[in-house]
C-alpha cells in the first residue's frame, strides 16, 4: 500500500519531478485495487437525479462553438479543396 508523508505528497504534486518517479520508488500503486471495494449506488443515484433534472450526459464528442480566430478543426488530409 502506498503511504506518503507530507513531503512525499508535495513531491507528487510538484510537476517538475513527476517524470522522475519510478516503479521502484512507488511500488505497484494498483496492487490493492481489489481490496478497496466501493458501493456504486451513490453514483447511480446521482445519474438518476441528474436525468430527472434534465442535465443528462455531456455530449460526446464535445460540441463547443467555434471561437473567432480559431483555426480549422479538420485534419489537413480531410480538408476539402476549394
Secondary structure as GFF3:
##gff-version 3
##sequence-region A 1 82
A	DSSP	alpha_helix	6	13	.	.	.	ID=ss1
A	DSSP	three_ten_helix	15	20	.	.	.	ID=ss2
A	DSSP	alpha_helix	23	26	.	.	.	ID=ss3
A	DSSP	three_ten_helix	33	35	.	.	.	ID=ss4
A	DSSP	alpha_helix	41	52	.	.	.	ID=ss5
A	DSSP	three_ten_helix	76	78	.	.	.	ID=ss6
###
